[in-house]
Amino acid sequence: MQLSTTAFADNGVIPAEFAFGAIDPATHVKLSGNRNPDLRWTGLPARTKSLAIVCHDPDVPSKGDDVNKDGRKVPASLPRVDFFHWVLIDLLPDTPPIERGEFSDGVTARGKPGPQAPRNARQGTNDYTGWFAGDKDMAGNYFGYDGPCPPWNDELPHHYVFTLYALDVPRLGVGGIFKGADVRSAMAGHVLAEAKVTGRYTLNPAVKL
C-alpha cells in the first residue's frame, strides 16, 4: 500500500499554504492558509472495510517553559512528544482521493465542527483543542485538520507524518468526541496495512530545512 500527495515531496518542506501558521518578520508568526493537503493511495488490501488517516507531529516540546518567548530558545535536545493534527476515520475503501482544501480551508477560530465529517466519515479533535484551552478568543473543540504551527523559537525542525490505515472493520470503535490516542487504541488488532508520507516545517528563520 502506498500513500502520496502533490502538496510536498515525501520528507520535503510543507508549503505555508497547508500550515496553520506562517513566518511573519514583525510578529514571528501569522495565520496561514491551513488547507489540508491532497492525499491519494494505491494497493489497499482486499479485506479493507474502512480507512483512517492520522497526521501527527512527533517533535513537539515536552515542556513549554521556553516556547514562543523572546530571548529564549527551545533546545533541540529537549525530549519531544506527539501532537495530533488530524484524525479522520470511517472512510469507505472505495472513496476517491482527498483533494486540497476539502476538509480544511483557512483557520476557524474555536475550531471546526465535528465529529461528523464530509463523505459520511468522522473526525476527532486535534491537539489545538488543548493548546487553545486558556485563550478566550480561540478556545473550543478543534475537529478535523489544522496544520503546522511549531514554536517560532524551536531549534528543531518539525516533522508531520500523514499515515493511512487500512482496517478490517467498517466503523472504528470510538464514540462521542474522540482524540488521536483513542483512535490508536481502537485500531489495535484491526490494521491490515499502513502507509506514510512525511513533511517538514519550521517557523524559526534560523533553522534550515
C-alpha positions as CSV (number, residue, x, y, z in Angstrom):
1,M,0.0,0.0,0.0
2,Q,1.3,3.5,-0.9
3,L,0.2,7.0,0.2
4,S,1.2,10.1,-1.8
5,T,0.4,13.8,-2.1
6,T,1.2,16.5,-4.7
7,A,1.4,19.2,-2.0
8,F,5.0,18.3,-1.0
9,A,7.6,15.6,-1.6
10,D,8.0,12.8,0.9
11,N,10.4,14.2,3.6
12,G,10.2,17.6,1.8
13,V,9.2,21.0,3.0
14,I,5.5,21.7,3.6
15,P,4.4,25.0,1.9
16,A,2.8,27.5,4.2
17,E,-0.5,27.1,2.3
18,F,-1.0,23.9,4.3
19,A,0.1,25.3,7.7
20,F,-1.8,26.9,10.5
21,G,0.9,29.5,11.0
22,A,3.5,31.1,8.7
23,I,6.6,33.2,9.4
24,D,5.9,36.9,10.0
25,P,9.0,39.1,10.2
26,A,7.3,41.6,12.6
27,T,5.3,39.3,14.9
28,H,7.2,36.0,14.4
29,V,4.0,34.2,13.2
30,K,0.8,34.9,11.4
31,L,-2.2,32.8,10.5
32,S,-1.8,30.9,7.2
33,G,-3.9,29.0,4.6
34,N,-4.5,26.0,6.8
35,R,-5.6,23.8,3.9
36,N,-5.4,20.1,4.1
37,P,-3.1,18.6,1.5
38,D,-4.4,16.3,-1.1
39,L,-3.9,12.5,-0.4
40,R,-4.2,9.5,-2.7
41,W,-3.4,5.9,-2.2
42,T,-2.9,2.6,-4.1
43,G,-2.7,-1.1,-3.2
44,L,-5.4,-1.4,-0.5
45,P,-5.6,-4.9,0.9
46,A,-8.6,-6.9,-0.4
47,R,-10.2,-7.2,3.0
48,T,-10.2,-3.5,3.7
49,K,-13.5,-2.3,5.2
50,S,-12.6,1.2,6.1
51,L,-9.8,3.7,6.0
52,A,-8.4,6.0,8.7
53,I,-6.0,9.0,8.3
54,V,-3.9,10.3,11.2
55,C,-1.5,13.3,11.0
56,H,0.8,13.8,13.9
57,D,3.9,15.8,14.8
58,P,6.4,13.8,17.0
59,D,8.7,16.8,17.6
60,V,6.6,18.9,20.0
61,P,8.4,20.1,23.1
62,S,7.6,18.1,26.2
63,K,7.9,21.3,28.3
64,G,6.5,24.7,27.4
65,D,8.8,26.8,29.6
66,D,10.6,28.4,26.6
67,V,8.0,28.1,23.9
68,N,7.4,31.3,21.9
69,K,9.3,33.6,24.3
70,D,11.5,36.4,23.2
71,G,15.2,36.0,24.1
72,R,14.8,32.2,24.7
73,K,15.2,29.1,22.6
74,V,13.6,25.7,22.7
75,P,16.7,23.5,22.6
76,A,16.9,20.7,20.1
77,S,17.9,18.3,22.9
78,L,14.6,18.7,24.8
79,P,12.5,15.5,24.9
80,R,9.7,15.5,22.4
81,V,6.0,14.2,22.4
82,D,3.3,13.7,19.8
83,F,0.8,16.4,18.8
84,F,-2.1,15.3,16.7
85,H,-3.2,17.5,13.7
86,W,-5.8,15.3,12.0
87,V,-7.8,12.2,13.0
88,L,-10.2,11.0,10.3
89,I,-11.9,7.7,10.4
90,D,-14.6,5.5,8.8
91,L,-13.7,6.4,5.2
92,L,-15.1,3.9,2.7
93,P,-12.4,1.8,0.9
94,D,-13.7,3.0,-2.5
95,T,-13.8,6.7,-1.5
96,P,-11.9,8.9,-4.1
97,P,-8.7,10.7,-3.3
98,I,-8.8,13.6,-0.9
99,E,-8.5,17.0,-2.6
100,R,-6.6,20.0,-1.3
101,G,-8.7,22.1,1.0
102,E,-11.6,19.6,1.0
103,F,-11.6,19.1,4.8
104,S,-10.0,22.4,5.9
105,D,-9.5,25.8,4.1
106,G,-8.5,28.5,6.4
107,V,-8.2,28.9,10.2
108,T,-11.5,28.6,12.1
109,A,-11.4,30.3,15.5
110,R,-12.8,28.0,18.2
111,G,-12.5,25.1,15.8
112,K,-14.4,23.4,13.0
113,P,-17.5,21.4,13.8
114,G,-17.5,17.6,14.3
115,P,-17.3,14.7,14.8
116,Q,-19.4,14.3,11.6
117,A,-17.2,14.9,8.6
118,P,-17.6,15.0,4.8
119,R,-18.0,11.6,3.0
120,N,-20.0,10.3,6.0
121,A,-16.7,9.9,7.9
122,R,-15.9,11.0,11.4
123,Q,-13.2,13.3,12.7
124,G,-11.7,13.5,16.2
125,T,-10.4,16.6,17.9
126,N,-6.8,17.6,17.2
127,D,-4.4,18.9,19.9
128,Y,-5.1,22.5,19.2
129,T,-8.1,21.9,21.5
130,G,-5.8,21.7,24.5
131,W,-3.3,24.3,23.2
132,F,-6.0,27.0,23.0
133,A,-8.0,25.9,26.1
134,G,-7.0,29.0,28.1
135,D,-7.4,31.5,25.2
136,K,-10.7,33.4,25.4
137,D,-10.7,34.1,21.7
138,M,-9.7,30.7,20.4
139,A,-10.8,28.1,23.0
140,G,-13.0,25.4,21.6
141,N,-13.1,21.8,20.2
142,Y,-10.8,21.7,17.1
143,F,-12.2,18.9,15.0
144,G,-10.5,17.8,11.8
145,Y,-7.4,19.2,10.2
146,D,-5.4,22.1,11.5
147,G,-1.9,22.3,10.1
148,P,1.6,23.0,11.4
149,C,2.4,25.9,13.7
150,P,5.5,24.8,15.7
151,P,7.2,27.2,18.2
152,W,8.9,30.0,16.3
153,N,11.9,29.7,18.6
154,D,12.4,26.0,18.3
155,E,15.9,24.9,17.3
156,L,14.4,21.6,15.9
157,P,12.6,21.4,12.6
158,H,9.3,19.5,13.0
159,H,8.1,16.5,11.0
160,Y,4.4,16.0,10.1
161,V,3.6,12.3,9.5
162,F,0.4,11.5,7.5
163,T,-0.5,7.9,8.0
164,L,-3.2,6.0,6.1
165,Y,-4.5,2.8,7.8
166,A,-6.5,0.1,6.0
167,L,-8.7,-1.5,8.6
168,D,-10.8,-4.7,8.8
169,V,-13.8,-3.0,10.4
170,P,-16.3,-0.8,8.7
171,R,-16.7,1.5,11.7
172,L,-14.0,2.1,14.3
173,G,-15.0,1.5,17.9
174,V,-14.9,5.1,19.3
175,G,-17.8,7.3,20.1
176,G,-18.6,10.9,21.0
177,I,-15.7,13.3,21.0
178,F,-12.5,11.3,20.5
179,K,-8.8,12.0,20.1
180,G,-5.8,10.6,18.3
181,A,-4.8,8.4,21.2
182,D,-8.3,6.9,21.3
183,V,-8.1,6.0,17.6
184,R,-4.7,4.5,18.0
185,S,-6.0,2.3,20.8
186,A,-9.2,1.3,18.9
187,M,-7.2,0.4,15.8
188,A,-5.1,-2.1,17.6
189,G,-5.6,-5.6,16.1
190,H,-7.6,-4.2,13.1
191,V,-4.8,-2.7,10.9
192,L,-4.3,-4.7,7.6
193,A,-1.7,-2.3,6.3
194,E,-0.4,1.3,6.7
195,A,1.4,3.8,4.6
196,K,3.0,7.2,5.4
197,V,4.1,10.4,3.8
198,T,6.1,13.0,5.9
199,G,6.7,16.7,5.5
200,R,8.9,19.1,7.4
201,Y,8.1,22.6,8.6
202,T,9.6,25.4,10.8
203,L,8.7,28.9,11.9
204,N,12.2,29.6,13.0
205,P,14.1,31.6,10.3
206,A,17.4,30.4,11.8
207,V,16.5,26.7,11.2
208,K,17.4,25.2,7.8
209,L,15.1,22.7,6.3
